[in-house]
């Protein structure tokens, strides 16, 4: 059973545009929601994370929006750049446990 | 910042042999480390939780006798794939949590295992 569902599977945006990736979760016990960026052949790198007591968090060009009642959260990448082209994963965990990942989104930013 | 080192980055082994993958936290102590597996074009799947000084906890469907985990110190966890078969070929990635909060997982760079 996939506990974290991610969409879209792939996304193409123009340079300078906004990339939006969405995730929905089922387990209400999840209390930590990070987003990771992964390049081919590399481990995932933490971009930004949020706890459920906050509805939005911004770090540089990256913003997480969190809707606890809808059990959804999203990643917004402002002013998208070709260097942002990578696979993005949302994830969730309960306490200090292991992460449950979404299916991933392949982002391509055209110059 | 917190760094997790994984070794080797790539390994090719013959079917039936065993392979050991190391995961080290370089600048922090990690009482808990996690092991994930990622098949091509797929997401990361949690395999097991490695606890320092105690037995690992395996996720449902993961064969504990095939994937042996040892967390002998606060900075080192190892994953041994025993009697490897071609279907075990995958990208194995470890992660650890720096700090006492239990959040902020840092991942290693991964190990590409190819079984021929």
Backbone of each chain as ProteinMPNN parsed JSONL, in Angstrom:
{"seq_chain_A": "XXXXXXXXXXXXXXXXXXXXXXXXXXXXXXXXXXXXXXXXXXXXXXXXXXXXXXXXXXXXXXXXXXXXXXXXXXXXXXXXXXXXXXXXXXXXXXXXXXXXXXXXXXXXXXX", "coords_chain_A": {"N_chain_A": [[0.851, -1.197, 0.0], [0.678, 2.084, -1.019], [1.667, 4.688, 0.829], [2.28, 7.313, 0.519], [1.488, 9.423, -1.978], [2.502, 10.789, -5.033], [2.525, 13.47, -7.346], [3.013, 15.491, -10.317], [4.139, 12.689, -12.361], [6.06, 13.396, -14.157], [7.467, 16.542, -15.155], [7.659, 19.45, -17.01], [9.105, 22.563, -17.29], [9.61, 26.015, -18.12], [12.615, 27.924, -18.038], [12.855, 30.095, -15.3], [10.257, 29.82, -14.596], [7.598, 28.501, -12.435], [7.789, 25.578, -10.58], [5.699, 23.016, -9.548], [5.01, 20.497, -7.314], [3.107, 17.86, -6.045], [1.978, 16.124, -3.102], [0.284, 13.515, -1.359], [-0.76, 12.075, 1.661], [-1.517, 9.21, 3.73], [-1.312, 8.193, 6.314], [-2.06, 9.434, 9.359], [-0.383, 9.621, 11.469], [2.069, 10.422, 10.636], [4.641, 12.802, 11.063], [6.608, 14.345, 10.018], [7.793, 15.865, 7.162], [9.664, 15.774, 4.524], [11.35, 17.053, 1.578], [13.193, 15.782, -1.127], [15.955, 16.039, -3.394], [17.224, 14.378, -6.174], [19.941, 13.428, -8.133], [20.981, 11.577, -11.057], [22.462, 8.496, -10.174], [23.246, 9.32, -7.69], [22.884, 9.825, -4.097], [19.848, 10.87, -2.42], [19.309, 14.333, -1.7], [18.563, 16.477, 0.944], [16.161, 18.984, 0.622], [14.214, 20.708, 1.788], [12.112, 20.762, 4.67], [9.156, 20.062, 6.629], [7.118, 20.373, 9.554], [3.965, 19.234, 10.908], [2.74, 21.277, 12.348], [3.011, 23.635, 11.11], [2.023, 25.656, 8.375], [3.269, 26.573, 6.137], [6.517, 26.811, 4.726], [9.461, 28.445, 3.861], [12.442, 28.427, 2.043], [14.835, 30.059, 0.557], [14.503, 29.627, -2.871], [12.708, 27.616, -2.597], [9.623, 26.372, -1.447], [7.481, 24.912, 0.912], [4.157, 23.949, 1.087], [1.66, 23.121, 3.372], [-1.125, 21.178, 4.114], [-2.894, 20.141, 6.594], [-5.477, 19.153, 7.169], [-6.366, 18.228, 4.731], [-4.482, 16.383, 4.259], [-2.259, 16.793, 2.608], [0.65, 17.955, 0.893], [2.894, 20.226, -0.673], [5.505, 21.102, -3.001], [7.015, 24.021, -4.04], [8.935, 25.418, -6.529], [10.469, 28.253, -7.122], [11.332, 30.548, -9.792], [12.57, 28.639, -11.554], [15.446, 26.833, -12.619], [17.703, 25.532, -15.162], [19.583, 23.903, -13.86], [18.097, 22.846, -11.855], [16.944, 20.641, -12.835], [16.103, 17.423, -12.188], [15.296, 14.52, -10.19], [12.626, 14.623, -7.987], [11.619, 13.881, -4.732], [8.993, 13.463, -2.45], [8.513, 12.794, 1.017], [7.696, 11.061, 4.076], [7.573, 10.647, 7.608], [7.153, 8.92, 10.726], [7.706, 10.07, 13.787], [11.05, 9.368, 14.783], [11.422, 7.433, 12.818], [12.0, 5.386, 9.836], [11.859, 6.73, 6.468], [8.997, 7.094, 4.368], [8.66, 7.129, 1.002], [7.419, 9.144, -1.74], [6.467, 8.5, -5.194], [8.124, 9.893, -6.879], [9.152, 12.652, -8.976], [10.061, 13.578, -12.141], [11.742, 16.294, -13.002], [12.156, 18.634, -15.549], [13.815, 21.434, -16.606], [13.637, 23.692, -19.045], [15.954, 25.628, -20.954]], "CA_chain_A": [[0.0, 0.0, 0.0], [1.462, 3.289, -1.135], [1.161, 5.608, 1.837], [2.529, 8.674, 0.066], [1.271, 9.491, -3.426], [3.135, 11.989, -5.566], [2.184, 13.826, -8.731], [2.942, 14.57, -11.446], [5.263, 11.788, -12.535], [7.075, 14.186, -14.843], [7.089, 17.951, -15.23], [8.548, 20.272, -17.83], [8.846, 23.988, -17.132], [10.589, 26.884, -18.747], [13.492, 28.656, -17.131], [12.2, 31.227, -14.678], [8.898, 29.457, -14.219], [7.368, 27.888, -11.125], [7.552, 24.133, -10.6], [4.851, 22.623, -8.428], [4.873, 19.05, -7.157], [2.151, 17.616, -4.978], [1.973, 14.827, -2.434], [-0.797, 13.244, -0.432], [-0.413, 10.961, 2.532], [-2.661, 8.547, 4.354], [-1.087, 7.916, 7.73], [-2.131, 10.673, 10.132], [0.67, 9.608, 12.48], [3.259, 11.063, 10.084], [4.844, 14.126, 11.657], [7.776, 14.981, 9.42], [7.547, 15.807, 5.727], [10.776, 16.39, 3.786], [11.474, 16.924, 0.123], [14.554, 15.47, -1.528], [16.349, 16.159, -4.795], [18.178, 13.333, -6.506], [20.524, 13.385, -9.462], [21.277, 10.184, -11.417], [23.628, 7.861, -9.567], [23.586, 9.952, -6.405], [21.897, 9.714, -3.05], [18.984, 12.053, -2.333], [19.765, 15.457, -0.873], [17.442, 17.179, 1.579], [15.92, 20.351, 0.159], [13.429, 21.453, 2.761], [11.209, 19.871, 5.391], [8.16, 20.764, 7.426], [6.376, 19.636, 10.557], [2.546, 19.508, 10.677], [2.228, 22.435, 13.073], [3.291, 24.806, 10.287], [1.315, 25.517, 7.104], [4.14, 26.937, 5.031], [7.909, 27.06, 5.067], [10.177, 28.902, 2.68], [13.897, 28.509, 2.129], [15.322, 30.476, -0.748], [13.514, 29.465, -3.941], [11.882, 26.444, -2.306], [8.558, 26.576, -0.471], [6.555, 23.808, 1.177], [2.823, 24.275, 1.597], [1.169, 21.928, 4.066], [-2.551, 21.216, 4.458], [-3.074, 18.993, 7.474], [-6.835, 18.604, 7.082], [-6.467, 17.515, 3.459], [-3.372, 15.423, 4.227], [-1.523, 17.063, 1.381], [1.702, 18.954, 0.953], [3.433, 20.479, -2.005], [6.773, 21.805, -3.145], [7.052, 25.037, -5.081], [10.279, 25.892, -6.856], [10.346, 29.538, -7.829], [12.43, 30.895, -10.695], [13.219, 27.367, -11.87], [16.661, 26.912, -13.428], [18.083, 24.241, -15.756], [20.283, 23.116, -12.851], [17.115, 22.2, -10.976], [16.479, 19.422, -13.491], [16.455, 16.29, -11.333], [14.113, 13.831, -9.68], [12.241, 15.118, -6.667], [10.816, 12.949, -3.935], [8.456, 13.824, -1.155], [8.608, 11.685, 1.951], [7.053, 11.283, 5.366], [7.973, 9.695, 8.649], [6.494, 8.991, 12.028], [8.765, 10.165, 14.766], [12.389, 9.172, 14.21], [11.438, 6.219, 12.027], [12.415, 5.484, 8.449], [11.026, 7.531, 5.596], [8.183, 6.54, 3.294], [8.837, 8.052, -0.112], [6.515, 9.173, -2.872], [6.97, 7.812, -6.379], [9.119, 10.709, -7.558], [8.787, 13.506, -10.111], [11.194, 13.933, -12.98], [11.599, 17.698, -13.406], [13.035, 19.149, -16.593], [13.693, 22.871, -16.793], [14.211, 24.059, -20.344], [16.612, 26.951, -20.943]], "C_chain_A": [[0.884, 1.243, 0.0], [0.904, 4.324, -0.182], [1.387, 7.064, 1.471], [2.434, 8.679, -1.458], [1.736, 10.841, -3.954], [2.713, 12.214, -7.008], [2.713, 15.207, -9.061], [4.155, 13.658, -11.502], [6.402, 12.507, -13.24], [6.538, 15.594, -15.059], [8.125, 18.692, -16.062], [8.151, 21.731, -17.668], [9.934, 24.776, -17.845], [11.42, 27.58, -17.676], [12.779, 29.9, -16.612], [10.785, 30.944, -14.214], [8.82, 28.84, -12.824], [7.072, 26.402, -11.315], [6.753, 23.774, -9.357], [4.674, 21.113, -8.426], [4.019, 18.798, -5.916], [2.273, 16.216, -4.391], [0.793, 14.726, -1.492], [-0.423, 12.037, 0.404], [-1.656, 10.411, 3.208], [-2.523, 8.41, 5.871], [-1.054, 9.212, 8.533], [-1.086, 10.723, 11.252], [1.971, 10.215, 11.954], [3.409, 12.457, 10.687], [6.079, 14.831, 11.121], [7.69, 14.774, 7.924], [8.673, 16.539, 4.996], [10.62, 16.232, 2.284], [12.952, 16.716, -0.198], [14.729, 15.673, -3.024], [17.39, 15.074, -5.068], [18.625, 13.453, -7.955], [20.906, 11.935, -9.768], [22.552, 9.673, -10.762], [24.051, 8.433, -8.236], [22.505, 9.668, -5.363], [21.026, 10.965, -3.004], [19.536, 13.099, -1.372], [18.55, 16.217, -0.343], [17.357, 18.615, 1.07], [15.302, 21.196, 1.259], [12.489, 20.469, 3.426], [10.271, 20.684, 6.267], [7.544, 19.828, 8.446], [4.905, 20.049, 10.452], [1.967, 20.686, 11.445], [2.454, 23.736, 12.321], [2.623, 24.618, 8.927], [2.192, 25.863, 5.902], [5.546, 27.187, 5.546], [8.649, 27.41, 3.796], [11.664, 28.948, 2.972], [14.435, 28.813, 0.733], [14.231, 30.36, -1.795], [12.525, 28.333, -3.682], [10.87, 26.752, -1.199], [7.756, 25.295, -0.334], [5.255, 24.417, 1.673], [2.235, 23.011, 2.179], [-0.282, 22.131, 4.467], [-2.869, 19.972, 5.267], [-4.441, 18.353, 7.317], [-7.02, 17.799, 5.802], [-5.424, 16.428, 3.332], [-2.6, 15.542, 2.918], [-0.406, 18.066, 1.662], [2.344, 19.075, -0.421], [4.744, 21.241, -1.928], [6.643, 22.787, -4.3], [8.499, 25.47, -5.278], [10.109, 27.149, -7.695], [11.554, 29.756, -8.731], [13.247, 29.646, -11.052], [14.368, 27.564, -12.86], [16.991, 25.545, -14.037], [18.825, 23.326, -14.777], [19.368, 22.444, -11.852], [16.589, 20.904, -11.575], [17.008, 18.204, -12.743], [15.17, 15.554, -11.006], [13.862, 14.297, -8.256], [11.329, 14.107, -5.989], [10.264, 13.653, -2.7], [8.569, 12.587, -0.272], [7.894, 12.053, 3.236], [7.569, 10.253, 6.347], [7.174, 9.946, 9.911], [7.578, 8.981, 13.089], [10.108, 10.001, 14.102], [12.496, 7.898, 13.383], [11.914, 6.448, 10.61], [11.396, 6.24, 7.609], [10.234, 6.664, 4.626], [8.209, 7.556, 2.167], [7.661, 8.005, -1.082], [7.207, 8.563, -4.081], [8.032, 8.609, -7.125], [8.555, 11.495, -8.728], [10.052, 13.888, -10.859], [10.959, 15.353, -13.498], [12.629, 18.044, -14.469], [12.769, 20.635, -16.749], [14.416, 23.237, -18.084], [14.802, 25.459, -20.311], [15.861, 27.999, -21.76]], "O_chain_A": [[1.719, 1.435, 0.884], [-0.22, 4.791, -0.366], [0.759, 7.955, 2.044], [3.213, 8.013, -2.139], [1.411, 11.891, -3.399], [2.564, 11.271, -7.784], [2.853, 16.032, -8.158], [5.108, 13.855, -10.748], [7.573, 12.258, -12.954], [5.329, 15.814, -15.136], [9.328, 18.565, -15.831], [6.995, 22.093, -17.885], [11.02, 24.27, -18.13], [10.965, 27.79, -16.552], [12.18, 30.656, -17.376], [10.186, 31.756, -13.509], [9.827, 28.678, -12.135], [6.213, 26.023, -12.11], [7.096, 24.183, -8.248], [4.24, 20.526, -9.417], [4.192, 19.44, -4.88], [2.622, 15.258, -5.082], [0.358, 15.715, -0.903], [0.168, 11.083, -0.102], [-2.702, 11.059, 3.252], [-3.505, 8.501, 6.607], [-0.119, 10.001, 8.399], [-0.926, 11.753, 11.907], [2.881, 10.494, 12.735], [2.435, 13.2, 10.808], [6.544, 15.808, 11.708], [7.533, 13.646, 7.457], [8.647, 17.762, 4.862], [9.863, 15.393, 1.797], [13.833, 17.367, 0.365], [13.797, 15.505, -3.81], [18.32, 14.881, -4.285], [17.812, 13.563, -8.873], [21.13, 11.147, -8.848], [23.589, 10.336, -10.791], [25.102, 8.07, -7.707], [21.372, 9.321, -5.696], [21.431, 12.015, -3.502], [20.153, 12.77, -0.359], [17.633, 16.551, -1.092], [18.338, 19.357, 1.083], [15.811, 22.261, 1.609], [12.107, 19.463, 2.829], [10.548, 21.836, 6.603], [7.461, 18.621, 8.219], [4.624, 21.135, 9.945], [0.816, 21.06, 11.219], [2.133, 24.813, 12.822], [2.656, 23.516, 8.381], [1.881, 25.48, 4.775], [5.744, 27.702, 6.647], [8.486, 26.749, 2.771], [12.092, 29.444, 4.014], [14.482, 27.948, -0.141], [13.152, 30.929, -1.634], [11.603, 28.12, -4.471], [11.214, 27.313, -0.159], [7.394, 24.666, -1.328], [5.245, 25.277, 2.553], [2.297, 21.948, 1.562], [-0.628, 23.136, 5.088], [-3.085, 18.893, 4.716], [-4.551, 17.127, 7.331], [-7.746, 16.804, 5.788], [-5.471, 15.631, 2.395], [-2.328, 14.559, 2.229], [-0.513, 18.909, 2.553], [2.331, 18.137, -1.218], [5.048, 21.92, -0.946], [6.214, 22.426, -5.396], [9.192, 25.838, -4.329], [9.657, 27.095, -8.838], [12.641, 29.233, -8.484], [14.464, 29.614, -10.868], [14.273, 28.349, -13.804], [16.601, 24.514, -13.489], [18.704, 22.104, -14.861], [19.796, 21.578, -11.09], [15.874, 20.153, -10.911], [18.217, 17.984, -12.676], [14.093, 15.914, -11.481], [14.776, 14.354, -7.433], [10.404, 13.561, -6.592], [10.991, 14.352, -1.995], [8.704, 11.468, -0.768], [7.533, 13.209, 3.456], [7.949, 9.143, 5.975], [6.609, 11.018, 10.127], [8.283, 7.987, 13.26], [10.296, 10.448, 12.971], [13.587, 7.339, 13.268], [12.202, 7.581, 10.223], [10.231, 6.373, 7.985], [10.721, 5.648, 4.13], [7.824, 8.71, 2.355], [6.997, 6.98, -1.231], [8.368, 8.161, -4.015], [8.77, 8.04, -7.93], [7.607, 11.067, -9.386], [10.988, 14.446, -10.287], [10.082, 15.58, -14.332], [13.821, 17.78, -14.308], [11.635, 21.049, -16.993], [15.635, 23.109, -18.196], [14.228, 26.37, -19.714], [16.296, 29.148, -21.84]]}, "seq_chain_B": "XXXXXXXXXXXXXXXXXXXXXXXXXXXXXXXXXXXXXXXXXXXXXXXXXXXXXXXXXXXXXXXXXXXXXXXXXXXXXXXXXXXXXXXXXXXXXXXXXXXXXXXXXXXXXXXXXXXX", "coords_chain_B": {"N_chain_B": [[28.438, 20.544, 7.844], [26.28, 17.68, 8.431], [27.585, 14.603, 7.399], [27.303, 11.674, 5.528], [29.005, 8.845, 4.658], [29.39, 6.439, 2.124], [30.444, 3.239, 1.126], [31.415, 0.549, -1.042], [31.108, 2.732, -3.95], [30.373, 1.601, -6.286], [29.862, -1.776, -7.192], [30.566, -4.919, -8.565], [29.566, -8.2, -8.614], [29.792, -11.798, -8.6], [27.151, -14.107, -9.165], [25.844, -15.71, -6.321], [27.837, -15.065, -4.562], [28.898, -12.995, -1.726], [28.391, -9.61, -0.691], [29.63, -6.726, 0.908], [28.508, -3.666, 2.18], [29.408, -0.492, 3.323], [28.435, 2.021, 5.657], [29.03, 5.124, 6.898], [28.863, 7.582, 9.432], [30.318, 10.637, 9.331], [30.851, 12.951, 10.856], [29.271, 12.929, 13.043], [27.481, 11.159, 15.616], [25.523, 8.286, 15.229], [22.903, 6.645, 16.427], [20.957, 5.323, 15.163], [20.562, 4.048, 11.944], [19.464, 3.888, 8.562], [18.549, 1.688, 5.924], [18.031, 1.703, 2.455], [16.578, 0.647, -0.664], [16.774, 1.097, -4.121], [15.355, 0.646, -7.172], [15.966, 0.952, -10.728], [14.646, 3.943, -12.039], [12.73, 4.071, -10.11], [11.226, 4.604, -6.851], [12.616, 5.17, -3.53], [12.84, 2.51, -1.268], [12.302, 1.605, 2.004], [14.355, -0.664, 3.638], [15.387, -1.625, 6.07], [15.901, -0.867, 9.542], [18.67, 0.111, 11.271], [20.074, -0.445, 14.342], [22.308, 0.689, 16.748], [24.204, -1.584, 18.498], [22.183, -3.434, 18.758], [19.746, -5.739, 17.357], [18.823, -5.435, 13.913], [15.868, -3.951, 12.514], [13.628, -5.194, 10.25], [11.819, -4.369, 7.268], [8.579, -5.401, 6.145], [8.626, -8.172, 4.022], [11.309, -8.074, 3.388], [14.132, -10.045, 3.307], [15.696, -11.077, 6.098], [17.782, -12.843, 6.45], [19.116, -12.737, 4.124], [19.877, -10.125, 3.741], [22.078, -8.928, 5.685], [22.548, -6.978, 8.509], [24.745, -4.995, 10.362], [25.427, -3.041, 13.107], [27.788, -1.938, 14.552], [29.074, 0.163, 15.799], [28.771, 3.629, 16.824], [29.154, 5.066, 14.556], [29.201, 3.501, 12.324], [27.55, 1.371, 10.093], [26.875, -1.702, 8.532], [25.853, -3.359, 5.562], [25.318, -6.503, 4.401], [24.954, -8.31, 1.545], [23.978, -11.415, 1.058], [24.739, -14.447, -0.715], [24.25, -13.413, -3.346], [22.036, -12.618, -6.06], [21.097, -12.036, -9.499], [18.678, -10.563, -9.374], [19.015, -9.07, -7.12], [20.427, -6.934, -7.856], [20.761, -3.526, -7.644], [20.318, -0.148, -6.419], [21.699, 0.736, -3.47], [21.133, 2.539, -0.575], [22.106, 4.349, 2.286], [21.042, 6.006, 5.291], [21.243, 8.448, 7.913], [20.531, 10.004, 11.059], [21.442, 13.045, 12.191], [21.987, 14.583, 15.356], [19.796, 15.079, 18.209], [17.121, 15.264, 17.795], [15.854, 13.536, 16.102], [15.154, 14.025, 13.495], [15.74, 15.219, 10.118], [17.123, 13.663, 8.166], [20.104, 12.455, 6.721], [21.544, 11.421, 3.72], [23.632, 8.84, 2.35], [25.848, 8.506, -0.504], [25.167, 6.347, -1.96], [25.266, 2.936, -3.232], [25.929, 1.185, -6.092], [24.958, -1.893, -6.937], [25.75, -4.609, -8.904], [24.908, -7.735, -9.953], [26.261, -10.457, -11.527]], "CA_chain_B": [[27.186, 19.844, 7.963], [26.305, 16.243, 8.642], [28.0, 13.862, 6.209], [27.248, 10.217, 5.579], [29.847, 8.284, 3.617], [29.027, 5.077, 1.789], [31.517, 2.604, 0.35], [31.902, 1.225, -2.238], [30.083, 3.41, -4.729], [29.928, 0.62, -7.278], [30.436, -3.113, -7.016], [30.051, -5.984, -9.421], [29.918, -9.481, -8.018], [29.246, -12.967, -9.27], [25.993, -14.707, -8.528], [26.192, -16.665, -5.273], [28.814, -14.498, -3.627], [28.375, -12.004, -0.787], [28.947, -8.268, -0.829], [29.425, -5.883, 2.093], [28.442, -2.22, 1.934], [29.616, 0.245, 4.565], [27.814, 3.339, 5.807], [29.666, 5.802, 8.028], [28.57, 8.979, 9.738], [31.667, 11.153, 9.456], [31.025, 14.035, 11.82], [28.272, 12.839, 14.103], [27.187, 9.799, 16.041], [24.19, 7.882, 14.793], [22.442, 5.418, 17.067], [20.079, 4.673, 14.202], [20.779, 4.257, 10.514], [18.435, 3.254, 7.743], [18.977, 1.183, 4.621], [17.01, 1.759, 1.43], [16.905, 0.069, -1.959], [16.115, 1.828, -5.199], [15.494, 0.073, -8.502], [16.019, 2.011, -11.746], [13.451, 4.729, -12.323], [11.738, 3.878, -9.065], [11.424, 5.341, -5.612], [13.387, 4.495, -2.496], [12.035, 1.683, -0.386], [12.99, 1.296, 3.246], [14.584, -2.087, 3.837], [15.6, -1.973, 7.469], [16.407, 0.128, 10.485], [19.847, -0.425, 11.936], [20.218, 0.134, 15.666], [23.615, 0.422, 17.334], [24.242, -2.507, 19.618], [21.05, -4.354, 18.817], [19.365, -6.302, 16.064], [18.129, -4.55, 12.98], [14.443, -4.165, 12.287], [13.437, -5.297, 8.815], [10.49, -4.109, 6.743], [7.874, -6.582, 5.651], [9.038, -8.623, 2.7], [12.76, -8.051, 3.25], [14.687, -11.251, 3.913], [16.754, -10.71, 7.029], [18.926, -13.744, 6.308], [19.799, -12.378, 2.901], [20.425, -8.779, 3.929], [22.564, -8.897, 7.057], [22.913, -5.628, 8.933], [25.504, -4.912, 11.605], [25.642, -1.633, 13.517], [28.688, -2.236, 15.659], [29.524, 1.366, 16.489], [27.881, 4.783, 16.626], [29.447, 5.726, 13.293], [29.322, 2.545, 11.226], [26.599, 0.297, 9.874], [27.195, -2.425, 7.308], [24.832, -4.194, 4.937], [25.911, -7.583, 3.623], [24.025, -9.034, 0.69], [24.508, -12.772, 1.016], [24.322, -15.274, -1.836], [23.598, -12.441, -4.231], [21.497, -13.066, -7.337], [20.871, -10.876, -10.388], [17.527, -9.744, -8.957], [19.444, -8.191, -6.031], [21.073, -5.768, -8.455], [19.974, -2.351, -7.297], [21.039, 0.969, -5.801], [21.475, 0.657, -2.037], [21.447, 3.839, 0.017], [21.898, 4.41, 3.722], [20.834, 7.347, 5.835], [21.379, 8.568, 9.359], [19.941, 11.229, 11.593], [22.31, 13.753, 13.127], [21.295, 15.337, 16.369], [18.946, 14.335, 19.136], [15.699, 15.485, 17.514], [15.304, 12.434, 15.332], [14.737, 14.473, 12.176], [16.825, 15.76, 9.303], [17.879, 12.539, 7.653], [21.152, 12.684, 5.736], [21.758, 10.201, 2.952], [24.903, 8.567, 1.706], [25.845, 8.675, -1.961], [24.622, 5.145, -2.579], [26.116, 1.872, -3.793], [25.316, 0.487, -7.223], [25.331, -3.307, -6.935], [25.403, -5.382, -10.091], [25.211, -9.151, -9.771], [26.323, -11.067, -12.87]], "C_chain_B": [[27.377, 18.363, 8.119], [26.62, 15.517, 7.332], [27.909, 12.363, 6.478], [28.025, 9.688, 4.383], [29.48, 6.831, 3.384], [30.103, 4.497, 0.872], [31.219, 1.129, 0.152], [30.772, 1.947, -2.965], [29.526, 2.491, -5.808], [30.589, -0.715, -6.984], [29.75, -4.076, -7.962], [30.488, -7.297, -8.792], [29.262, -10.616, -8.798], [28.076, -13.525, -8.473], [26.438, -15.766, -7.522], [27.192, -16.16, -4.263], [28.139, -13.464, -2.73], [29.097, -10.67, -0.962], [28.625, -7.452, 0.414], [29.48, -4.417, 1.698], [28.548, -1.504, 3.271], [28.956, 1.621, 4.521], [28.385, 3.979, 7.063], [29.139, 7.219, 8.199], [29.905, 9.624, 10.098], [31.844, 12.17, 10.58], [29.932, 14.053, 12.881], [28.067, 11.379, 14.469], [25.739, 9.473, 15.699], [23.805, 6.571, 15.47], [21.535, 4.633, 16.134], [20.476, 5.044, 12.791], [19.726, 3.464, 9.758], [19.035, 2.803, 6.414], [17.797, 1.158, 3.666], [17.52, 1.059, 0.167], [16.111, 0.833, -3.011], [16.406, 1.141, -6.523], [15.425, 1.194, -9.53], [14.663, 2.644, -11.997], [12.357, 4.564, -11.272], [12.103, 4.678, -7.807], [12.313, 4.555, -4.654], [12.435, 3.728, -1.592], [12.861, 1.345, 0.849], [13.115, -0.213, 3.404], [14.616, -2.426, 5.328], [16.109, -0.785, 8.248], [17.519, -0.528, 11.281], [20.056, 0.299, 13.26], [21.548, -0.278, 16.278], [23.482, -0.493, 18.542], [23.069, -3.453, 19.733], [20.699, -4.84, 17.412], [18.639, -5.281, 15.203], [16.652, -4.925, 12.89], [14.188, -4.127, 10.791], [11.989, -4.988, 8.431], [9.887, -5.408, 6.208], [8.335, -6.913, 4.249], [10.539, -8.612, 2.473], [13.347, -9.236, 4.003], [15.866, -10.905, 4.818], [17.968, -11.62, 6.922], [19.722, -13.453, 5.047], [20.509, -11.028, 3.048], [20.81, -8.617, 5.407], [23.047, -7.489, 7.401], [23.611, -5.697, 10.278], [25.788, -3.451, 11.91], [26.503, -1.676, 14.771], [29.162, -1.009, 16.417], [28.575, 2.509, 16.165], [28.137, 5.503, 15.31], [29.475, 4.77, 12.112], [28.203, 1.518, 11.243], [26.988, -0.387, 8.571], [25.998, -3.268, 6.867], [25.555, -5.238, 4.108], [24.811, -8.292, 2.852], [24.616, -10.427, 0.502], [23.933, -13.551, -0.158], [23.557, -14.42, -2.861], [23.148, -13.085, -5.543], [21.227, -11.841, -8.199], [19.711, -9.984, -9.966], [17.85, -8.842, -7.764], [20.163, -6.957, -6.56], [20.186, -4.547, -8.249], [20.91, -1.267, -6.771], [20.694, 0.943, -4.322], [21.973, 1.947, -1.392], [21.176, 3.787, 1.516], [21.628, 5.849, 4.134], [20.973, 7.308, 7.347], [20.821, 9.909, 9.785], [20.909, 11.887, 12.557], [21.473, 14.479, 14.164], [20.325, 14.49, 17.162], [17.468, 14.43, 18.789], [15.06, 14.323, 16.786], [14.842, 12.825, 13.948], [15.933, 15.014, 11.399], [17.722, 14.678, 8.751], [18.88, 12.956, 6.586], [21.451, 11.371, 5.059], [23.19, 10.076, 2.47], [24.75, 8.688, 0.2], [25.397, 7.426, -2.697], [25.676, 4.185, -3.108], [25.35, 1.169, -4.901], [25.835, -0.938, -7.229], [24.832, -3.961, -8.216], [25.849, -6.814, -9.86], [25.152, -9.817, -11.134], [26.391, -12.587, -12.772]], "O_chain_B": [[28.481, 17.841, 7.964], [26.006, 15.78, 6.298], [28.371, 11.861, 7.503], [27.739, 10.039, 3.238], [29.282, 6.075, 4.335], [30.604, 5.169, -0.03], [30.795, 0.482, 1.11], [29.603, 1.78, -2.618], [28.361, 2.592, -6.192], [31.748, -0.765, -6.573], [28.531, -4.056, -8.136], [31.664, -7.474, -8.474], [28.309, -10.412, -9.55], [28.035, -13.417, -7.248], [27.288, -16.606, -7.818], [27.373, -16.771, -3.209], [26.98, -13.101, -2.933], [30.269, -10.626, -1.335], [27.5, -7.478, 0.914], [30.38, -3.984, 0.978], [27.867, -1.858, 4.233], [28.927, 2.285, 3.486], [28.242, 3.442, 8.161], [28.99, 7.961, 7.228], [30.554, 9.21, 11.058], [32.911, 12.227, 11.19], [29.701, 15.072, 13.533], [28.438, 10.479, 13.716], [24.847, 10.304, 15.867], [24.324, 5.51, 15.121], [21.363, 3.424, 16.293], [20.699, 6.215, 12.483], [19.175, 2.489, 10.268], [19.917, 3.459, 5.859], [16.716, 0.67, 3.996], [18.724, 0.905, -0.038], [14.942, 1.168, -2.816], [17.558, 1.061, -6.95], [14.89, 2.266, -9.245], [13.658, 1.949, -12.149], [11.194, 4.883, -11.522], [13.146, 5.328, -7.733], [12.708, 3.424, -4.936], [11.377, 4.223, -1.205], [13.986, 0.858, 0.74], [12.13, -0.947, 3.318], [13.971, -3.37, 5.785], [16.666, 0.164, 7.697], [17.333, -1.585, 11.886], [20.199, 1.521, 13.287], [21.875, -1.464, 16.32], [22.741, -0.205, 19.483], [22.968, -4.2, 20.707], [21.282, -4.403, 16.419], [17.944, -4.394, 15.698], [16.256, -6.06, 13.155], [14.498, -3.133, 10.133], [11.057, -5.305, 9.17], [10.59, -6.361, 5.873], [8.423, -6.036, 3.39], [10.999, -9.103, 1.442], [13.092, -9.411, 5.194], [16.918, -10.484, 4.336], [19.076, -11.21, 7.269], [20.871, -13.875, 4.92], [21.61, -10.833, 2.533], [19.998, -8.231, 6.247], [23.847, -6.894, 6.679], [23.148, -6.358, 11.207], [26.321, -2.72, 11.076], [26.024, -1.479, 15.888], [29.607, -1.123, 17.559], [27.683, 2.369, 15.329], [27.423, 6.448, 14.973], [29.751, 5.199, 10.992], [27.937, 0.88, 12.262], [27.387, 0.276, 7.613], [25.248, -3.804, 7.682], [26.322, -4.896, 3.209], [23.859, -8.809, 3.436], [25.648, -10.584, -0.149], [22.784, -13.344, -0.55], [22.396, -14.676, -3.182], [23.807, -13.986, -6.063], [21.139, -10.727, -7.683], [19.755, -8.773, -10.181], [17.067, -7.954, -7.425], [20.471, -6.039, -5.799], [19.016, -4.54, -8.63], [22.124, -1.45, -6.693], [19.531, 1.108, -3.953], [23.097, 2.385, -1.639], [20.158, 3.256, 1.96], [21.951, 6.788, 3.407], [20.836, 6.257, 7.972], [20.661, 10.825, 8.978], [21.173, 11.347, 13.631], [20.369, 14.937, 13.869], [20.066, 13.333, 16.829], [16.643, 13.759, 19.409], [13.844, 14.145, 16.849], [14.19, 12.024, 13.277], [17.004, 15.236, 11.963], [18.945, 14.763, 8.857], [18.554, 13.709, 5.668], [21.596, 10.337, 5.712], [23.87, 11.071, 2.217], [23.658, 8.943, -0.307], [25.259, 7.44, -3.92], [26.813, 4.566, -3.39], [24.266, 0.627, -4.682], [27.014, -1.173, -7.494], [23.654, -3.877, -8.561], [27.024, -7.075, -9.603], [24.131, -9.759, -11.82], [26.448, -13.269, -13.795]]}, "name": "protein", "num_of_chains": 2, "seq": "XXXXXXXXXXXXXXXXXXXXXXXXXXXXXXXXXXXXXXXXXXXXXXXXXXXXXXXXXXXXXXXXXXXXXXXXXXXXXXXXXXXXXXXXXXXXXXXXXXXXXXXXXXXXXXXXXXXXXXXXXXXXXXXXXXXXXXXXXXXXXXXXXXXXXXXXXXXXXXXXXXXXXXXXXXXXXXXXXXXXXXXXXXXXXXXXXXXXXXXXXXXXXXXXXXXXXXXXXXXXXXXXXXX"}
